[in-house]
Amino acid sequence: MDNAAPLFVDAPVEVCIARDPKGLYRKARQGAVTQVTGVSAPYERPERPDLVLSTGARSLDTCVEALLRHLGNHVDMASRRSAKDGAGHALYSFASLGAACPQRTSER
C-alpha cells in the first residue's frame, strides 16, 4: 500500500474520558468493562506517524485544517504517481473528503 499515510490522533486519557459519551472509561476504571485502551488495555504510540494531531492541545478547526493540508499534499503526490498508470482514484477520495468539509475546500 504505497499511498498509506499513518496518522496519530494524540489525546491524553484524561481528554478521552472527558469526551466519552458512553462512559466506557468510567466503567473501565470501576472494573465493569475490560479492554479499554489506555485504562485496562495497553496502548502503543506509533513510532513514526506522518502526522500527529494533538486534539487535547489544539482546537478542532486547527486539527481539521492540518489533516486536510496533509491529505492534500499526500494526494497530490499520489495523483502524480497514479497518473502514470491511469489510476485517478486518489484524487476522487480527497474530493469526497472535501465534500464533507466544504467550508475548508472553498478556500482553495
C-alpha positions, 0 to 999 in steps of 0.5 A, a space after each residue: 500500500 504505497 499511498 498509506 499515510 499513518 496518522 496519530 490522533 494524540 489525546 491524553 486519557 484524561 481528554 478521552 474520558 472527558 469526551 466519552 459519551 458512553 462512559 466506557 472509561 468510567 466503567 473501565 476504571 470501576 472494573 465493569 468493562 475490560 479492554 479499554 485502551 489506555 485504562 485496562 488495555 495497553 496502548 502503543 504510540 506509533 513510532 513514526 506517524 506522518 502526522 500527529 494531531 494533538 486534539 487535547 492541545 489544539 482546537 478542532 478547526 486547527 486539527 481539521 485544517 492540518 489533516 486536510 493540508 496533509 491529505 492534500 499534499 499526500 494526494 497530490 503526490 499520489 495523483 502524480 504517481 497514479 497518473 502514470 498508470 491511469 489510476 485517478 482514484 486518489 484524487 476522487 477520495 480527497 474530493 469526497 473528503 472535501 465534500 464533507 468539509 466544504 467550508 475548508 475546500 472553498 478556500 482553495 
